[in-house]
Amino acid sequence: MKDKQQLKKAIVLLSGGLDSATVLAIALEQGYQCFALSIDYGQRHNAELEAARRVARAYPSVEHKILALDLRAFGGSALTDTDIDVPDAGESAEAIPVTYVPARNTVFLALALAWAEALQATELFIGVNAVDYSGYPDCRPEFIESFEKTANLGTKAGVQAQDGPALRLRAPLVSMSKAEIIKKGSELGVDYSLTVSCYQADTSGAACGRCDSCHLRRQGFIAAGIADPTIYR
């Protein structure tokens, strides 16, 4: 095992959900010194922030920051606007459902990038997935590739790099099904009972069992053949 000072530093976006917990475990397994970043963006399912705290305590992050950035000021999403109902799974007629938060991953990655530069970290990890997901445009491989280019064009670290890109954006789950993600996390010892995925979880973290996120999570555990530890109300 390398000395801690020799490990490469990585920023891991940690929502408190199933995917981000798996990504943190992957980054740690790959030998990175991990700094976890969660965003309190005014989400109606803020039980996920407590879940993020639990996950960060359970797995050896060097530091866990929760940054307040209230996207309710802009609105436009059922996840931030209480006057927009969260649809049940399969209920939305739109290709991009109302649970999409405008530019959320762009904003989150920009914040992670700023912390990465301050720490001289070389990697950003994000748990986006383009297989079992809700059709969000900022979860696609094209977006990940584009943001990595932007990160290296718009930062001091990127401009001064001489041997390839100074900053790399890692999305290890992007091509995996939810079942494959769960199997991978289980192999790494992830305790999914610590996580919250529901778009409208109550303050205790109990899930509605109806929203798209609950549906994808439940079906993933079934397909993986692994018991679902989620508490549904």
N, C-alpha and C positions, 0 to 999 in steps of 0.2 A: 504494500500500500504506500502510495506517495505521501510525503510530508504535506500537511495541509497547505502550506505556503506554495507548494509546487502545483497544486491542482488548478486546472482552468476554472475560472469563475463563470457562472451562468445565472442569468435572471430567468426565473420560471414564473409565468403568470398563473396564479393559483386562485381559481374561483371558489373552490370548495366542492366542486362537482366531481363526478366519476372520472371524467376525462383528464382534468387538470391534476388530480391526485395520481393518476397513472403516469402522466408525463413527469411529475416530480420524482416518482420512483425510478423511472427510466433514466432521467438525468443523473440521479445519485448512483444508479447501478453502472452508468458509463464513466463514473469517476469525477464528476463535476462538483465543485464547491458551489452549492446552490443558495441563491438569495431569492426568496419567494415574495411576489408582489400581488396583492389583492386590491381591488378597486371597489370602494363604497360609492356606487354611482347613482344611488337613489332607487335601487331595484326593490320591487315589492316583495321579492323573495329573499329578504336580507338574512334569513336563517343560514344562507350559504356562506355568509361571512364568518359566522361562528364555526361552521364546518371547516372553513379554510384555516381558522385558528387551530382546530383539532388536528387537522392533517399536518400543519406545519410543526405542531408539537410532537406528533407521532414519528415524523421522519426528520432526519438531522439537517434542517436548513440552518445556514449560518445566521440568517436574519429573516424576519417576516415583517414586511411593511404593509399596512392597510392605508391606502391613500384615498382621501375624500375628494370626489369630483362629481357633483350632483348634476347628472344629465337630465333630471326632471326639468331643468331650466329650458331645455329644448323640446322635450316631449317627443311625440311621434311613435311611441311603442307601448304595447300592452304591458311590458315589463317595468315601465316607469310611470305610466299614466293609470291611475286607479279608475278613471272613467272609461277606459278601453278594456273590455272583457278579454281574458285569456281564453282562446278557443280550445275546445276539446280536440284531441288528436284526430286528424283527418277532416276537421270541420271547416278549415279555411279554404276558400275557393282560390286564393291568390297563390302564385308560385312562391312568392316571398311573403310569409305570414306577418301578422301584426306584432308578433313577438320579436321580430327583428328590431334591434336598437340601432338607429342611424350611426354608421361609421364607428361602432363600438370597438371592434378589434383594431382599427386604424389608430384610434385614440389610445387604447390600452398599450399597443405596441410602441407608440411614440413615447409614452411614459416609461415603459420598460427600457427603451433605447437610451433615454436620458440617464436613467440609473446605471445602465451598463457602462456608458461612457465615464460617469463619475467614479465607478469602481474599477475601471479598466477591465471589464468583463468582455469576453469574446463571443458569447453565445446567448441567444434569446430562445427560450422554449415556450411553445404555446400548444394547447390541446385541441386545436381545430380538427375537424373531421369532415370529409367530403363524401362519405359513403352513407352511413346512418346518421343523417342530420336533417335539419328543417329547411334547407334550401337557401341559407344565408350566403350572400355573395362574398363575404369576408372570411369564409371558411374554405375557399377553393385553393388548389395549388397555385393557380395563376396569381392570386393575391399574395400568397406567401413569397413567391419568387420576386414579384414586383416590389414588395416592401423591403426585402433584403437588399435589392439594388438601391432603393431610396435611402436606406440606412447607411450604406457605404458612400453614397454621393453627398449626403447632407450632414456628415459628422466629421469632426477633426480626426478621429481614429481612422475613418474610412479614407479620407483624403490623403493622410500621411502613410497609409499602408503601402508596402512595396512588394510583398509576396502574396498576392491574391487578396480576397476580401478580408478586412479586419474584423468584421462582424457577420455572424452567421445566424440565420433564423431557422430554428429547428421545429418541425411539426411532425413528430414521429408517428402520430396517429392518423395522419391525413388520408391514408389509403386503406385504413383498417375498418372492418365492420365493428359494431358495438360488441358483438360476441367475442371477436378477436381481441379487442381492447380489454375486456373483462378477463379473458384467459391470461393475457400478458400481465396484467396487474396482479392477478391472483398468484401467478408464478413468482412475482417479485414480492409477494407478501402484503399487498395493499389491503387494508381493512376498509371495505366499501361501506360498512355501517357508519363510518365517520363522515361520509359525504352526503351532500344534498344536491339533487338535480332538479327537483320540481320547480316550475315557474311560479307557483303560488303556494309554496310550503308555508305552514303556519309557524308561529314563533318557536315551537319545539322542534321544527324540522320535519314534521309529519307531511307526507306527500299527498297530493290530491288524487293521484291515480288516473287522471283524465287528460291532462295536457300532453302535448307532443313529446316533451322531454320525459315525462313519466312513462309514456308508451314505449319510446325507444329504449329506455333503461330496462323496463320490465322484459321486453322481448329479447334484449341482449342477454340477460341472465338466463332466460329460458333456452335460447339457442346455444349458449355456452355450457348448459347443463350444470350450472352453479346456483346454489340457493341464493335468492334475492334477500338481502338483509334490510331492505327499505321498509320503513314503517309507513303504511298507507292509512289515511284516516277515513 
